[in-house]
Amino acid sequence: MQAFSDRVAVITGGAGGIGLALARQALARDMRLVLADLDAQALESARRQLGADPARVLLHAADVSRDADVAALADAAFTRFGAVHLLCNNAGVGFSRLATEHSAADWEWVIGVNLFGVAHGIRHFLPRMQAAGAPGHVLNTASAAGLVSTPGMSAYNASKQAVVALSETLRAELQAQQSPIGVSVLCPAWVPTAIHASERVRPPRFGHAGDASAASAAYAQGMEHAVQAGRLSADDIARIAFDAIAQQRFYILPHRRIAQAVAERFAQIAQAAQPQTAVAPETP
Ligand SMILES: NC(=O)c1ccc[n+]([C@@H]2O[C@H](COP(=O)([O-])OP(=O)(O)OC[C@H]3O[C@@H](n4cnc5c(N)ncnc54)[C@H](O)[C@@H]3O)[C@@H](O)[C@H]2O)c1
């Protein structure tokens, strides 16, 4: 997808962080915008921050872990603008605990948002985008955690590695169909956003996180520190992502050190060697 002007972008998790930065990039390229997030007030505040013309922006509250919400989001987007060209499955939540301290509800929340959210987006938007026959693109926000496994983040790592797998599979299928719709998977390391405080956006049906042991709390603090120390901003990540979309690049690794960690991991797998790459929270 090389032409952006007047095309329609849908961005989930668009009220803050990387999603809001993607929205800024989309508007800078003269796109029309569907901004989705959990909370209508947060969306309105995002629209004001963007200084976006209300006639070119649709705000839509949706919990991406709910299939019916994403179906309604797609209906709203196509009803308002008649087409969608760029789908950014970006909404996601962070969670840091020892593997033994993830409750069933923790798993359901993290997988529900980070993986099912992407799957619902693909299911409800792609067939209509394909039917239009026009060039388009799907950007799935995974993470460096989708490529290397950092201790203390079992459900997050599993969800993001699944998003990478889903994206690779979707790309292969669309290529086999000679579809004009491209796919990219965005794999940033740490970026200063509110991802370390995701408990604030945990829907009540997933309950609350239980008390953390000292070991789990240390991992959570490490994650918060790493997020806050991230050297590339959300705006940097969004700009890199849009450049990659324009160039039809599939893997987007904005942090160079991650490529090295990926190379080491796959060399270890190919040699059936003991895993050596423990990516410490502060590494990126
Ligand atoms: N910040 C990082 O270090 C980092 C690194 C790699 C990948 N990511 C990924 O980037 C994406 C964006 O995260 P961020 O860093 O901007 O965090 P953020 O918390 O600042 O923004 C996430 C947005 O998603 C929304 N959201 C959360 N649950 C939702 C749900 N169920 N339905 C709809 N919206 C929901 C939140 O309200 C928020 O506006 C996520 O997928 C995250 O996993 C972040």
The ligand as an ORCA input file, in Angstrom:
! r2SCAN-3c Opt
* xyz 0 1
  N       5.234     -0.012     24.953
  C       6.002     -1.047     24.694
  O       7.102     -1.189     25.273
  C       5.572     -2.037     23.659
  C       6.569     -2.875     23.119
  C       6.186     -3.812     22.166
  C       4.875     -3.921     21.771
  N       3.928     -3.103     22.329
  C       2.555     -3.270     21.891
  O       2.077     -2.053     21.397
  C       0.647     -2.054     21.466
  C       0.182     -0.738     22.046
  O       0.604     -0.670     23.399
  P       1.174      0.673     24.048
  O       2.588      0.424     24.398
  O       0.811      1.831     23.224
  O       0.374      0.650     25.444
  P      -0.706      1.678     26.039
  O      -1.217      1.017     27.274
  O      -0.097      3.020     26.154
  O      -1.834      1.724     24.910
  C      -2.654      0.596     24.680
  C      -4.044      1.076     24.285
  O      -4.841     -0.119     24.071
  C      -6.088      0.083     24.740
  N      -6.660     -1.204     25.110
  C      -6.293     -2.033     26.123
  N      -7.124     -3.082     26.188
  C      -8.020     -2.937     25.180
  C      -9.125     -3.711     24.747
  N      -9.497     -4.843     25.375
  N      -9.834     -3.270     23.677
  C      -9.487     -2.097     23.065
  N      -8.466     -1.323     23.434
  C      -7.743     -1.751     24.491
  C      -5.766      0.937     25.948
  O      -6.910      1.592     26.444
  C      -4.709      1.894     25.396
  O      -5.291      3.059     24.852
  C       0.266     -3.276     22.299
  O      -0.151     -4.315     21.447
  C       1.570     -3.632     22.989
  O       1.629     -4.974     23.347
  C       4.255     -2.161     23.258
*
